[in-house]
Amino acid sequence: MDSGPVLTEVVGVQLLLMNVLKSVATAQPMTAAAFDNIVTEVHKVKKTVARKLIQEGK
């Protein structure tokens, strides 16, 4: 089952925000390398997470 490109990208944005906003909210610096690692990880997992959400009916 295809999760759909729109849902996949929305999940990707959500994952990115969840991983970055804590640093922003607590005024903690984030290196460019740390940000790049987050982006790489989001690219790896966003389709899987979107499929899981569909299967769970969310």
N, CA and C atoms as a LAMMPS dump frame, in Angstrom:
ITEM: TIMESTEP
0
ITEM: NUMBER OF ATOMS
174
ITEM: BOX BOUNDS ff ff ff
-5.0000000000000000e+02 5.0000000000000000e+02
-5.0000000000000000e+02 5.0000000000000000e+02
-5.0000000000000000e+02 5.0000000000000000e+02
ITEM: ATOMS id mol type element x y z
1 1 1 N 0.843 -1.179 0
2 1 2 C 0 0 0
3 1 3 C 0.891 1.246 0
4 2 1 N 0.642 2.15 -0.905
5 2 2 C 1.416 3.389 -0.996
6 2 3 C 0.846 4.394 -0.004
7 3 1 N 1.702 5.004 0.772
8 3 2 C 1.241 5.964 1.775
9 3 3 C 0.905 7.314 1.17
10 4 1 N 1.254 7.524 -0.078
11 4 2 C 0.955 8.784 -0.738
12 4 3 C 2.036 9.8 -0.483
13 5 1 N 2.408 10.511 -1.526
14 5 2 C 3.514 11.47 -1.378
15 5 3 C 3.199 12.63 -0.446
16 6 1 N 1.944 13.063 -0.391
17 6 2 C 1.613 14.201 0.472
18 6 3 C 1.728 13.802 1.939
19 7 1 N 1.133 12.665 2.302
20 7 2 C 1.224 12.211 3.685
21 7 3 C 2.676 11.972 4.073
22 8 1 N 3.436 11.37 3.187
23 8 2 C 4.848 11.098 3.469
24 8 3 C 5.607 12.388 3.76
25 9 1 N 5.355 13.429 2.976
26 9 2 C 6.053 14.702 3.201
27 9 3 C 5.574 15.394 4.464
28 10 1 N 4.284 15.306 4.768
29 10 2 C 3.77 15.886 6.016
30 10 3 C 4.417 15.194 7.216
31 11 1 N 4.508 13.873 7.156
32 11 2 C 5.171 13.125 8.224
33 11 3 C 6.637 13.554 8.321
34 12 1 N 7.29 13.739 7.184
35 12 2 C 8.679 14.182 7.192
36 12 3 C 8.851 15.529 7.866
37 13 1 N 7.965 16.458 7.572
38 13 2 C 8.037 17.786 8.2
39 13 3 C 7.783 17.669 9.7
40 14 1 N 6.804 16.845 10.08
41 14 2 C 6.517 16.648 11.498
42 14 3 C 7.736 16.068 12.222
43 15 1 N 8.353 15.054 11.648
44 15 2 C 9.534 14.453 12.268
45 15 3 C 10.674 15.459 12.389
46 16 1 N 10.876 16.239 11.343
47 16 2 C 11.927 17.251 11.373
48 16 3 C 11.67 18.264 12.488
49 17 1 N 10.446 18.758 12.558
50 17 2 C 10.108 19.739 13.59
51 17 3 C 10.266 19.171 14.989
52 18 1 N 9.81 17.947 15.184
53 18 2 C 9.918 17.327 16.506
54 18 3 C 11.369 17.199 16.942
55 19 1 N 12.251 16.963 15.996
56 19 2 C 13.662 16.782 16.323
57 19 3 C 14.425 18.094 16.467
58 20 1 N 13.95 19.155 15.848
59 20 2 C 14.682 20.426 15.853
60 20 3 C 14.134 21.412 16.882
61 21 1 N 12.844 21.381 17.145
62 21 2 C 12.243 22.414 17.986
63 21 3 C 12.712 22.406 19.435
64 22 1 N 13.1 21.262 19.958
65 22 2 C 13.595 21.248 21.337
66 22 3 C 14.827 22.131 21.472
67 23 1 N 15.734 22.033 20.522
68 23 2 C 16.922 22.888 20.554
69 23 3 C 16.548 24.361 20.433
70 24 1 N 15.589 24.639 19.59
71 24 2 C 15.152 26.025 19.41
72 24 3 C 14.486 26.543 20.683
73 25 1 N 13.599 25.737 21.25
74 25 2 C 12.847 26.161 22.435
75 25 3 C 13.73 26.358 23.657
76 26 1 N 14.793 25.578 23.745
77 26 2 C 15.681 25.686 24.901
78 26 3 C 16.926 26.515 24.606
79 27 1 N 16.936 27.142 23.459
80 27 2 C 18.047 28.004 23.032
81 27 3 C 19.381 27.263 23.031
82 28 1 N 19.34 25.979 22.705
83 28 2 C 20.565 25.191 22.606
84 28 3 C 21.081 25.261 21.173
85 29 1 N 22.355 25.503 21.011
86 29 2 C 22.895 25.552 19.654
87 29 3 C 22.864 24.176 18.989
88 30 1 N 22.688 24.174 17.694
89 30 2 C 22.722 22.937 16.925
90 30 3 C 23.722 23.125 15.801
91 31 1 N 24.64 22.212 15.707
92 31 2 C 25.64 22.316 14.644
93 31 3 C 25.007 21.964 13.306
94 32 1 N 25.652 22.394 12.252
95 32 2 C 25.18 22.051 10.907
96 32 3 C 25.218 20.542 10.711
97 33 1 N 26.218 19.888 11.255
98 33 2 C 26.334 18.437 11.129
99 33 3 C 25.178 17.731 11.839
100 34 1 N 24.805 18.213 13.017
101 34 2 C 23.688 17.619 13.755
102 34 3 C 22.388 17.784 12.967
103 35 1 N 22.18 18.965 12.396
104 35 2 C 20.988 19.193 11.589
105 35 3 C 20.981 18.279 10.366
106 36 1 N 22.109 18.163 9.698
107 36 2 C 22.208 17.281 8.533
108 36 3 C 21.903 15.834 8.903
109 37 1 N 22.367 15.394 10.077
110 37 2 C 22.073 14.039 10.534
111 37 3 C 20.578 13.837 10.757
112 38 1 N 19.912 14.831 11.317
113 38 2 C 18.466 14.749 11.523
114 38 3 C 17.753 14.64 10.186
115 39 1 N 18.13 15.483 9.234
116 39 2 C 17.504 15.457 7.906
117 39 3 C 17.704 14.097 7.241
118 40 1 N 18.902 13.555 7.342
119 40 2 C 19.187 12.241 6.763
120 40 3 C 18.299 11.169 7.387
121 41 1 N 18.168 11.19 8.693
122 41 2 C 17.347 10.198 9.396
123 41 3 C 15.872 10.346 9.019
124 42 1 N 15.399 11.577 8.913
125 42 2 C 14 11.805 8.513
126 42 3 C 13.757 11.236 7.118
127 43 1 N 14.679 11.456 6.203
128 43 2 C 14.537 10.899 4.853
129 43 3 C 14.442 9.375 4.886
130 44 1 N 15.177 8.755 5.796
131 44 2 C 15.186 7.298 5.889
132 44 3 C 13.871 6.733 6.419
133 45 1 N 13.232 7.416 7.363
134 45 2 C 12.104 6.809 8.082
135 45 3 C 10.728 7.356 7.729
136 46 1 N 10.634 8.434 6.987
137 46 2 C 9.33 9.075 6.803
138 46 3 C 8.302 8.185 6.092
139 47 1 N 8.71 7.419 5.09
140 47 2 C 7.765 6.538 4.4
141 47 3 C 7.268 5.431 5.319
142 48 1 N 8.174 4.869 6.098
143 48 2 C 7.8 3.814 7.029
144 48 3 C 6.812 4.329 8.068
145 49 1 N 7.065 5.507 8.6
146 49 2 C 6.18 6.089 9.601
147 49 3 C 4.814 6.394 8.989
148 50 1 N 4.785 6.927 7.782
149 50 2 C 3.516 7.233 7.119
150 50 3 C 2.704 5.957 6.897
151 51 1 N 3.359 4.885 6.439
152 51 2 C 2.655 3.603 6.246
153 51 3 C 2.097 3.074 7.555
154 52 1 N 2.871 3.195 8.618
155 52 2 C 2.429 2.718 9.928
156 52 3 C 1.198 3.495 10.396
157 53 1 N 1.19 4.799 10.179
158 53 2 C 0.033 5.603 10.558
159 53 3 C -1.219 5.179 9.798
160 54 1 N -1.079 4.882 8.511
161 54 2 C -2.211 4.428 7.719
162 54 3 C -2.72 3.093 8.243
163 55 1 N -1.814 2.182 8.54
164 55 2 C -2.212 0.871 9.041
165 55 3 C -2.918 0.973 10.38
166 56 1 N -2.515 1.92 11.203
167 56 2 C -3.137 2.113 12.512
168 56 3 C -4.441 2.911 12.415
169 57 1 N -4.731 3.42 11.223
170 57 2 C -5.963 4.179 11.015
171 57 3 C -5.94 5.574 11.593
172 58 1 N -4.766 6.164 11.68
173 58 2 C -4.654 7.524 12.23
174 58 3 C -4.585 8.546 11.146
